[in-house]
Amino acid sequence: MTLGDVLSKPPIDEYKQVEGFLLNKKGKIGQQEKLTNCNIALNYYCNNCDDIRTFCSVGNISCIFESKTLISIDGILSCNCGTTVRVWFLVESRNDITLAAPEIRILKRTEKFSDNVSLIDHGYGDFTEFLEKSKRAAREGFGAGSIVYLRKVFERIITQTAEAANPPIEIKKPNGKPKPFDQILNPVKEHCDIIPSEFAEDGYKLFGELSDVVHGDYDEEEALLKFDAFYRLVTGVLEKIKTNRELMAAIGTLGWHSGGEDGE
Ligand SMILES: [Zn+2]
């Protein structure tokens, strides 16, 4: 395994042994080195190509020593079309990083996105921006923040589906106030086939757990652990709606328009 292999995967806690890449360097604080043969490849959505593409490192990647167990790596990744994204890593080594077989892990990874590069494709109308924000928050380790964005999209799309259902599902109580969300979600689940089968049994359980996250009874780690499942639930629902022509016609376009009490 090489440094490039580790940098091309999501950060994990576990250390991985790699071929030495800073052999016999002094490793003084602030010392800069060029990393030859370090190839990084990461997937992003390229707006220019209108698809998820693999962005590869170009030129030499440079690194700076903070110590012999901690280095900062700075690179530019490019799509085939020339669209670029800037990426930084903080890499920690369990042993001396200048050895022949250091054991390393990514402590931190940050990208500078632009209008041309994002994490997700743009197929979710107005919701795309919130889904992108949720992914970025999760990537930065902000568990509760990531869930807040997802929950907003989920509540909106379920409410829109209720209004668009045939016959419509009532979203307000007789006194005109909005019904509690579970009283909307349950009939939507029953009458509209929009919950992905993976979540058919415990879609609401998952949502309930995530409500706790949003209402303060959470820990960040737990929120991050549940993020992927909730993201799959929300995008799964959006995909099901997109392929349901009748429902999609009734909803119009995916987004914050119509009905609901807020647009934020
Ligand atoms: Zn491209």
Boltz pocket constraint, residues with backbone or C-beta under 6 A from the ligand:
constraints:
  - pocket:
      binder: B
      contacts: [[A, 46], [A, 47], [A, 48], [A, 49], [A, 53], [A, 79], [A, 80], [A, 81], [A, 82], [A, 83]]
      max_distance: 6.0
